[in-house]
Amino acid sequence: MKRNLEKEAYSKLFKKDYIISNSLKREIVEKYAREISRITADETKLKFDVKQIDYLSNGEAEVVYDIKSKSLKSVPDMLEVDDQTERRILERAKMTESELEAIMKERGNEPAKRNYYNVAIEERINMYEKEAKKVTDEEVILQDLPALMVKSRWKNGNQRIWKKALKRN
């Protein structure tokens, strides 16, 4: 996932005629990918949904459950922003559009370029996080997993079941 994010960020964040050092591009793209990945991980915690419990004897039970997670497929990556958002980014970076174009098309000016992209990335990350928090849709990651519980504790053999289920999916 992170690799795809980085590729897409490289292609969408930097206009072709902008002169930006490779090290600054890498710094900005890594920051974007790291933060989007962090938010995605925070927002997609796994849930165990027990579907069936068959009580056996001596405090044992067979359980069938699904593993679910919030689905962020509908949340855009925020790499492309509207004009209003771009104006807000320029305002926070304390630049006009013509100043930005002049700075980006010349060699050097690394601090100004870094400032603009830091603000732009922060704005995009905040937008992504707001949208991710709104999502309520869930998707089933693994379905109909069997397990054995003994006196309200998962039995150790469940690791084998998980491995088989993961290979299956």
Secondary structure, 3 states (H helix, E strand, C coil): CHHHHHHHHHHHHCCCCCCCCHHHHHHHHHHHHHHHHHHHHHHCCCEEEEEEEEECCCCEEEEEEEEEEECCCCCCCCCCCCHHHHHHHHHHCCCCHHHHHHHHCCCCCHHHHHHHHHHHHHHHHHHHHHHHHHCCCEEEEEEEEEEEEECCEECCCHHHHHHHHHHHC
